[in-house]
């Protein structure tokens, strides 16, 4: 990396002002005690809600509100549910076992197969299980067709509950000492009979995001008294589901049963094995055995896996869909030769040839490698094919559009699925296209990927393209990495390096090396700091003065990236200081003022940068890169943040002329090679690193390659007759 002293003298030469306090006074954030670590790898905090806090109840209530922006996507995807459910019904078991089971594992697998097939009830395997109370499905919108896929329903949030249902829940919450603000989200999750369901099974409170087990336990004791205990089957079933939901927030689609048993024991469950058996019989979880299910690279068979139905269904549907695209496509040699790959780079020519002869292709490379999918689109469109490329952000769509002749060929994934961008759908409900290139493919979570692939008709070519070095998706799964690991399709690796000192630095990080780079134009600058207060102060100085003066940029063209929302130099602290310097105001619109720079999160994993325009009875009015957006008042607190500073997950898929990466001392536990790679590669012309983690930075680059995720997609994509050992021989 560039020498710290030389680089700092050009941009952060305010030694005389080093002793000044940061502009927010203390630089320690909001005093909520949150650490700097990004909440389980997600772009939004996930654990803020508490039963004993009215503030938490408000957050949960906001999370339960239906997202108006998702309505178009829901309507567009309702027809897909029937197709997915039909695929599920055709299966005789949740998943084909990877090897013969014995002992308790065999009993669990036999139980779930028999229960799911309807051959036997759970009572045949377990003694007197308490009846599980499942909330009725929300009523479909009239004329909208079958229910939406689980992923879309999750994005939209629970359906708005009837007033009488909310009132009954409010009464039960009051009896148990829980905040009444939880009434609406509880009723939305548990349905019309939510009050009675909650009274009979108080641990159903855990189905509301933000509620923790100890809070649900206290609520249950207040309602049930001596009738409940740590081994209550209602409690253990809810805990198993909660553990898997929390694991999904961390990116896992399944967990090893041993890990679940250990966690249950930590929550004082007296017999974890019996608790898991009961949860399987009740349909709370499914059970599988797979080889090589985690991303550690080991081929050793893992023990029994437990997974939630929604992620199991998504992974199976996705695996089926990818296999369908790869196998049903047939191309005559003459047609393949008609794909003229002349006049393009060797990497682009290789990609074009691979797509000409295959229905499913993986393509990997950095930012400069995006020129190769652009060349592919040009060739395909020249052949008269309906070819489109989908990015995960408006910024990504704009960058691709600048590289192709027809900007209309560049869309966002959300816009494509919603029908607001791209070719729309044919009479069968499939996307009306012949070739789809999905850029930034590592950002695809398993549910989004399943819906996308289900939307492609037989014979459609699909290219998944992205940089394998960046952070994985904010949602559950590791679709792109699993596809590459399974070797389920041709993989074209770009030989086009990213240019300049930043490209050289990031390329080294990608292979586990943190190298010094020559930066004569101060493209890379290191700003050492002693503590978090100094880190906040220096960051404000860089954004407001030093970088704009050195590079002719405005503060709006500079993005600050830090590991988490909380902590002494997290996004809250940095945004407070940057707002005071760049756009001071009283925060009269729920903490926001006109011209405030914000990030709107309409759905988990989606971040839309924008600015505040105004506010009225309808909500907060934003300008999101030229698109007007109105955020309802009850959604503002949970869906809108100030955005002079973002987390790396929020910044993934976007780039800015200049980036300031802030690494305070307490950020060390959050650092990994993908995090550093992602944060450092967001800058086009300049990168400043506010460095306070000492040796934790090079250690993370060399020793922490990734945060492991347990998934099943890799195993599902591998041919059944081929063992992992045989694949390694390829």
N, C-alpha and C positions, 0 to 999 in steps of 0.2 A: 504494500500500500504506500501511498505517497508519504513522504516525511512529514511528521506532524508539525514540526516547527516551521518549516518553509511554507507549507500549505496554510497554516493558521495565520501567519503574518499577513497573507494577502486578503483574507476574508474576515477573520475574527481578531482584528488588531486592536481591540478595545481594552488593552491591559489597564488603562487608567480607570476604566469603569468596572473592572472585575469585581470590586467590592460592593457594587450596587446590588440591591435586593431585586429578585425577580418581580415582574410587574403585578403578580397576583398577591404579593405580600409575603407569602410563605412557601409557595411552590409545592405544597403537600397534598394537593387535590382536595377532595371534598370531605376528608376526614372520616370516610366510611370504613377504613381499615382494609380495603381491597388491596391485594398484592398486585404487582405489575403483570403477573402472568395472564395471558389472554384466557378467558374463561373456557377451559377445555378445548382450546383450539377453535372456538367459534367467534364470529365477528361481533357478537353481542353478549353481554353478561347473561348468565343463565341461572344464577343462584341468588338473586336479590330478594325474592319473595319470602316472607316469613309469616307464619300464622299469627304471631304476636305483634304484628306491625300493620297499622293502617296504610302506611306508605307501600308496603309490600302488596297489600290487598289491591291497591290501586294499580300497581304494575301488572298484577295477574289479571285484573279486570280488563286492562288495556290489551294484554296479550290475547284475551279471549275474544276481543271484538273482531267481527268479520272484516277482512281487507277488501275494500271496494275495488282496488286495482286488480285483484285476482279474479273478479267475477267473470271477466272475459275469458280468462284461461280455463276457469271451471266449466263454462258453457262449451268451450271448444273441446274439452277432454272427456266429457261425460260418456260419449259413445265408446271410449276406449275401455271403460271398466268392464263392459260385458265381454269384450275380447279377452282381457286379462283373467277374469273370473272363469271363463270357459277353459283357458289353458290350465288354470289351477285345478278345475274339476276333473280334467282328463288324467291327472296324475293319480296314481294309486298310493303314493306315499309322498310325504313332504319333500323327500330327497332320496336319491339312491345312496345307500350306505357305501362308504368307501372301502370298508373291510368288514369281515365278520366280527360281530360284537359278542361279548360274553358277560356274565354276571349282571351287575346292576345296570350297566350300559345297555345290555340287551333287553332287560326288563323295561327300561325307559323308552327305548325305541319301539318295542312291541306295544307299549301302552299308547304312545302317541299315534302309531299307525292304526291301531284298532279304534281308538276314539275318533280320529279324524275321518276314517272311512265309514263310521256309523255302525260297524260290526258289533261293537260293545260300547257301553257307557263307561265313564270314569269309575263308577261304583264297582265295576267288575275287578278293578285293579287295586283300589284304595278304599279303606274302610270309612264309610260315612263322611265323605268330604262335604264341607259346607257349600251350599249352592253359590256359584259365582254370579254376581249381578252385573250383567252387561247392559250398558246403556243402549236404548234403541237407536237405530241409525237415523240421522236427520232426514226429514221428508224431502224428496227431490223436488226441485223446482218444476211446476207444471209445464209439460211439454218439452222438458230438457233432456229426456231420455234417462238411461241408467245412471246410477250414482257415480260421482266422479272418482277417479283413482285415489288411493289412500294418500299419495303424496300431495295431490292437488287439494284434497280435503284438509290435509295438515297445514298447507300453506294458507288456505283461506281461514283456518281457525274454526272452532265449533260454531254451529248454527246459532243464531240469536234465539234465546230461550223465551218461552212464554212468561208473561208477568206473574201468573199464578205459580209457575214452577220456581221462579226466582224468589218469590215470597216464601214458599215452603222451605227452600234451602236456607234463606236468611234466618228463619226461625230456628232451624237445627244448628246453624253456625253460632247463633247467640247462646244456645244452651251449652255448647261446647267451648265457649270462650274464644271463638275465632272471629276475625274481623268480618263484618257484614259485606265489605267490598268484594269478598270472594264469591258472593252469591251468584252473580251473573256468569263468571267463568265456570263454576261448578255445575250450574244448571245447563250451560251450553255443552259441557262434556258428558254429563250423566243423563240428560234427556228429560222427558216430561215427568217421570217419577223420581227425579233427582233427590227430592227431600226424603222420601222413604228409603231410597237406596242408600243415601248417606247416613240415615239414622240406623239402618240395619248393619251397615258396613262402614264405619267411620274412616277406615283406612283408604276408602275410595278418594279421600281428599288428596292423596298422593298423585292422582291423575291430573291435577292442576299444576302447571309449570311453576316452579319456585318453591313449592311446599316440600319440606324435608321430613324424613322419618320421625325424628324426635318431636316435631310439631304435630304430625298426625297421631303419634302415640299419646301426646297430651290431650288432644282433642278426643280421642277414643276413650281415654280414662274418664274424662269429664262426662261423657255420654253413657258409658257402659259400667263404670265403677269396677267392682271386683270381678265382673264377668269376663274381662279381657286379660290376657297375659301375653308374654313375649312369644309363646308358641301358638297363639290363636291362628287358625288356618286362614282367616280373612287377612290378618296382618302379614303372614308369611307370603301369601299369594301376591298381595300388593307390593311387598318388598322386592320380590323377584322381578315383577314387571318394572318397578321403579329403577332397579339396578340396570336393567337392559336399556331402558329409556335414557338413563344417564350415560351409559356406554355409547349409545348412538350419538349423543352430543359430542363425545370425544372421537367420533369417527368410526366406531366399531359397528358391524352389522350383526355380530354374535359374540358370545363370550364362552370361554371354556367353563365347563361345569365346576371345575375345581376353584376357579376364581369366584364364581357365584357362591359356592359353599363357604369359602373364606369370608366373603363380604357379609353373608347372612350371619355367620358366627360373630362377626364384629358388631352386628346389630342385636346380639343377645338371643338369636333364634336357637332354641335348645337342640333341635335335630335338623340340621341343614339338609341332609339327604331326604328326609321325609318331606320337608318343605318343597324341595325341587320336584319330587314325585307328585305331590299334590298340585303344584303349579302346572305340570305337564298334563295331568288328568283333567284339570279345569280349563285347559286351552289357553292359559296365560302365556305360555311359551311353547315353542316347538323344539325338538331335539334332533341332533344330527351327529354324524361322525365324518370328518373329512381329513384328508392328508394335506399338509402344507397350508393350513387355513390362515396362518398369520403371515405378515410381510417381513418376517425375520430372515427369510432365505433358507430356513431349515426344511428339510424334507421328512423329518420325523413325524409320524402320525400323532396328531393331537388327540387329547381325550374328547369325550362327548362335548359337543357345542350346544348351547342354548341360544335361541333367537326369537325375536318377535315376529309375528306373522307378516306384518307390513314389509319388513326388510327381507324376510325369506321369500315372499312373493315377488318383490322387486328384483332380487338377484336372480331368481329362477326365470322370471319373465325376460330380464335383460339377457341372460345367457342364451335362452331360446331364440330371442330376436336376433342377437349377433350371429348365432349359428345359422339362422335362416337366411340372413343377408349374405353370409359368406358362402353358403352352399347352393342357394337357389339361383344365384347369378350365373349366367352362361354367356360367354362372349365368343363369337366366331373370330378366328385368327385374322381374317380380312378386316373386320371392324376394329380389332385391336391395332392393326397397322395404320388405320386411318387417323389415330390420335397422333398428330404431328408434334413431336417434341423438339423441333429444331428452333434454334435461336434463343434457348433458355440455358440456365446454369446446369451443370451436370446433376446436381441434387434435384432440381426441378424436373429434369428429364427423367430421372429415375422414378420420381413420384408419379409422373404422368403415365409412364409405362406400367407401373404397378396398378394404378387405378383402371387403366384400360383393360386389364385382364382379371381383375378381382372385384368382388362386391364389398369387401371390407379391408381397409388398409389403415395402419397406424403410421403416423409421421411425427418425428420429434426433432426439436431444434429450438434455438433462442429467438429473440425478437427479429433479427435479420432474416431468419428462416421463414418468416411469414410471406416473403416474396414468392416462395415456392407454391403454397396453396393458391396465391394470386395468379401465378402462371397456369396452374391447373384449371382454374375457373375460366381463364381466357380461352384455353384450348377447348374445354368442354362446351362453352357457350358458342364457340365457333362451329362446333358440330351440330348446333341446334338443340343441345340438351338443356333441360331446365336445371341449372346449376346454381347453388347458393352456398354462402359461407356464413356460419352463425358464430358470433362472439358472445361473451358473457356480460359485456358492458357496452354502453353507448360509445365510450372512448375506443374500445377495441374495434367496434364496427366502423368507426370513423377512420381509424388508422388503416384498416384493410381497404376501405372504400377509396382511400387516396392512392392505393397501389393498383387498382383495377379500372378498366374503362367504364364499366357500368356500375355506379354506386348502388343501384337498387339490388344488386346481387349480394350485398352485405347486410345482414340482419342480426338481431340479438336472439338468443335462445328463447327468452321469455316472450318476445314479440312473435317469433315464429310459431310457438305453441299456442299462443293466444289468438293467432290469426290477424294480428294488427300489423305484421310485417311479413314480407315474403309472398309466396305464391298462393297461399290459402290451401284448402283441402278439396279432394275430388269427391265424387258421389259416394264413395265407400268410406269416407272419413279419413283417408290417408293424405299426407302432405303431397301436394301436386308437384313433385320434383323428381329428377333423375339422378342427381348427385348432390349430396350434402357434405360439406366440410365443416366440422365443429372445431373451432379454434379454442385455445386455452382449455383443452380437454381435461387436464388434471382437476379443474374446478367442477367437473360433473359429479354430483352425488348419485347414489345408486337409484334413487326414486326418480329423479329428473331424467337420468339416462334411460331408465325403463320406459317411461312415458314417451320419450323422444323416439326410441327405437321401435316401439309399438306403433308409432305414427308413420313409419316408413313402409311402403308397399314392397312386395317381392320384386326383385330386380333393381331396386334403388341402390346406388353405390353410396357407401358411407366411409368418410375419412375422419378419423379422430386425430387431431394434430395438437401438439402442445409441447411445453418445456418440462421434461420430467424432473427438473431440479427444483421447481417451485413447490409451495405448500399444497397439500392435498385439499380436497373440497371441504367447505365449511360443514356440509351435511355428511351423513353416514356413507361409508364406502370409500374405495380407492379404485375407481373404475379404470382409469387410464393405466395405472401401475399394474393392476391385475391383468388387463388385456395384454400388456407387454410381457409380463411374467409367464402367462399361459402360452405364449407363442401361438396364439389362435389365428393369426393372420399375418400377411407380409408386413414388415416393419422397415420403413425407410428412415434412415438417420441422416439428417442434414449435415453437410460439410461446410455450411456457411457460418463463419464465426461472427459474433457481435463485434462491431468496430470500436476503436478508441480505448482509452484507459479504463473506462467503466466496464466495457465488454471484456477486456483482458482480466480485470479483477474478478468479475463474476464468473468467467470461465474457469479460473483457478479454484474458486470456491466450490464450483460444481463437482470438481474431482477431489475435494478435500484439502485444498491448499490455499492458505491466506498469504498471498505474495505481495511484495512491494511493487508498485507500478509507477512508471514515469508519467507525470501529469504536468507537463510544462504550461498548459493553459489553466491550471488549477481545476481540472475536471474532477479530481478526487482530493478531498481535504479532510484531515483528521483534527478534531477539536477536543483535546483532553480536558476533562473536568474532574473535580475532586468529589462533588456530592450532587444530590438531586437538585438542590436549589440553584447551584451554578449551572446545571444542565438546562433547567428551564430558562434561566436568564440568557445563556448563550444561544439557545434555540430561538428565542424571540429576537435577539440581535441579528442572527443570521437571516431570518425570514423577512424582517422589517427593514434591514439596512444593508448588511454586508453582501449577500448574494444578489439582490437587485442591483446594487451599485456595480458589482464586478461583472455581471453578465447582461445587464440591460433588461432585466425581467421585472415583472410586477409581483407583489406577494401572492396574488391569486394564481401565479404559475409555479408556485413552490409548495410542495407537499411535505408535511412532517409525518414521520412514521415511527411508532413506538410499540413495545411488546403488548401492552394491555391498556384497559380503560382506567383501572384504579392505580393506586400507588402514588408515590411522591412526584413522579414524572410521567404518569400515564396520560391518556388522552384528555381526561377531565382537567387535570392540572395545567397541561399545556394549552388546551383550548381556552381556559379561563384567562391565562396570561396573554395569549395571542389576541383574544377578543378585546381585552382592555387596551392593547396597543393598536390594533388595526381597525376595530369597529366598536368603540366603547358605547355603552348604552344601558338602560335600566332593565332590559329583558322583558319588555312589557307584553310580549306575546308568548306567555308561558316560558319565559327565560330566553326568548329570541327577539332580535330586533331586525328591521329591514336591512338588507345587505349582509347579514350574517352568513357565513359559509357553513353549510350543513351537509350531513349525510342522511338520506332517507332510506330506511330498510323496510320495503314493502313486504318482504318475505324473508325467512331465514336464509342467509347466504347471498342475498342480493343487496347491493349497496348502490344507491343512486346519488351522486354528488349534485349539489344544487345550492341556491342562495334563497334567502327569505325575501319575499316580496311584500306580503301584508298578512293580515289576519282579520277574520270576521266571524259571524255566527256559524258559517260552514266549516271553518277550521283554519289551519295555517296554510297560506298560499306560497308555493315554492316555484322557482324556475329551475328545473332539472335539465340542464344543458339544452335550453330552448324549448323544452316541453313543460307546459304548466301542470302542476300537480297540487291538489288540495288534500291535506292530511286532516281527517276529522279530529276535533278537539280532544276526544278521549283516547286518540292514538298517538298524540304528539309526544307524550312523555316517554313512551316505550319505543317509538319508531323513528324519532328524529334526534340526532346529536349534532353538536357543533363539529366541524370537520376540517379546521385548519390542521388538526392532527388526527390520524387514523391508525388503526392496527394494520399489521401486514396482511391479515386475511381480508380486511376491507379493501386494501389497496391492490390486491391481486387482480390481474386483468386490466389494470389501468397504468398509464405512464404520464409523467409530467416533465417539463423542461428541467426542473431541478428538484431534488429530494434531500431532506434533512432527516437522517436516521438517528434517533435518540436512544442511547443505551445507558441508562442510569445504573448505579451499582447493584440495585436490587432486581435488575432485569435478568441477571445471569441464569436463573433456573428456567427461564422461558426460551433461551436461545438454543437453536439447532441449526444444522447446515441449511435445510430448506427455508427456515425463517430468514436467516441472513441472506441467502441467495435471493429470496423474493424481495426483501426490503431494499437491498443494494441495487437490484436491477430495475427499480421503478423509475430511475432518473435517466433522461435522455442526454442532457448536456453536462449536468453537474451533480455530484454526490458529496454532501457533508456528513461526517459521522461524528456525532457528539458522544465521545467515548469515555465511559466511566466504569467499565467492567473488567479492566486489566486483562489478565490472561484468559478470562472466560470466553472472550471472542475467538481467539485462535483455537482454543480447546473445543469449542462447539463446532467449528468448521471441520476439524480433523477427527473428532471422536463421537459426535452425535449426528449420525447420518439422517435419522428420521425418528419420529415418534411412532412406534409400531401400532398398526391397526389390525384387528382380527376381522377377516371377511371370508366369504365363501365363493366369491365369483371366480377366482382363479381356478379352484377345483372344479367348479361347474363348467368352465370353459374347456377344460382339458378333456380329450377323448377318453371315454370310460375304460377302454381296453388298454390304455397306455399309462403306465405307472410313472410317477415323478422321476424314478431312476432312469427309466427308458428315455424320458424327455431330456434329461441332462446329458444323455449320450449323443443327442443331435448335434 
